[in-house]
Amino acid sequence: MDDRTPRELSQHKKQAANWCCEQCGKRCRLPQESLEAFILRSGYDAEAVKAHPRRWLLITTQLAPDLHHSEARLSALCGSCRRAYDNRCRGRLRYLKREQQGQMTLADIVVPLRGQQLALEELGVPYELVNAPLRCR
């Protein structure tokens, strides 16, 4: 059993990643490193770094299990990759909530639809089964 504190585990993970994002490989700021020192060390555009200073911080994140990893794992992500991960998780939760409220999924559709067609709307708008238009020949 690991008896290190969460702060120590986080610091160890960031050092093991060499202060780079494990997702995109971007170099990130060291603790207590000024923006000017980081700009000199990294060689990144000064205006981009100063415009979004939090984007360059390394954050340890507990990633949920996925197809490649059967258990939750700790990962070091830059601010941009962490935000993208959070947005994906929020999107999954939003669709799970809609399904719990009765929205159909593609797995619920039985083919052939016999007299009905599937209407897919823009992302974010639920899809629904609608009656197929009658065709005269």
N, C-alpha and C positions, 0 to 999 in steps of 0.2 A: 504494500500500500504506500502511495506517495504522500508524505507528510508535509509537503510544501504548501504554502498559502497560495490562494488564487493569483495574487500579485506576483509571487515568485514564479509560478508556472507561466504566467503571461510573459514576464521578462525573459524567461528561458526560451520560450517559443519564438519570440521576436529575435533573440540573439541567434538561435539555430537557423532562422530564415535569413540571417545576415542583414536585417532591417530592410528587406525587400518583400513586396507583396507576393504571396504564394500563388495568386491567381494570374496576375498580369506581369509580374516581374519588376514593377516600378520601384525605384529606390525611394525610401521614406526617411523622414526626419528622425534623428536620434533624440532621446530625452534631453530636455533643456537646451537643445540646439536652436540658435536663433535662425530666423529666415535667411538672413544674409550669409551666415556660415553654411547653411544647407544649400543655398544657391551656388556658392563657390564649390562645395564638395560634390554636388550632383551634376552641375553643368546644365540644369534645366533653365528655361526662359524665366527671367526674374519677374516679368509682368504676370505670367501665368501662375507662378507660385504665390505672389502677393495677392492676386485676385481671389484665390481659393486656398487659403493656408491650411484648412482642415483636410483637404483632399490628400495632403502629403503625410498625414499621420498614419502610423501602423496600428491597427486595432486587432486584438485577438478575439476571435469569434468562435462560438460553439456551433459547428455546422451540424445540421440534422442528418441522420442516416440517408443514404441514397443507394443507387444501384451498385456503385463501385466500393462503398464502405458500408459494412453491415451495422456499425455502431456510430454514435455521435463522436466527432473528433474536433480538436482545437486547431484552428487555422489562423495564420497571420494575414490580414487583408488590409489594403489601403482604403482610404475613405470612399473612393469611387466604387471599388469592388464590393465593399461592405454594403453600400447603399443599393447597389444592383441586386445583391443577395436578399436584402430585406424586402425590396420591391417584388421579387419573384415569390417570396414566402407570403407576402400580403395578398398577391394575386391568387395563389393556390387556396388560401384561406377564404377569400371572397367567393370563389367558385364552389368550394365545399359547403359554405353557408347557403348558397343558392340551391345546391342540390338537396340539402336538408330541408329546405322550404318547399321542395317539390319540383324544382326545375329538372327537366329531362337532360340526360347526357346522351352522347352518341351510342353508348352501350345499350341504352333503353330502346333504341329504334330497331324494329323488326322489319326485315326486308323480305318480300316486296311490300311496299306501303299500301297498295291496292286503293286507289282513289284519293290518295293524299300525297302531298309533296312536303319536303322539308324546306322551310324558309330560314336561311342563315342571315342574320343581320350583322351590323358592325360589331366589333369586339366590345364587350361591355353591355350589349343589349341582348337579352335572352333570345334564344331561338325557339321556334314553336312549329307544331304541325298545323298546316292550313289545308283547306279543301282545294283539290286541284281544279283548275278552271275546266269547264266543259268545252269540248271542241266539236264544232259542226263540220262535216265533210261534204 
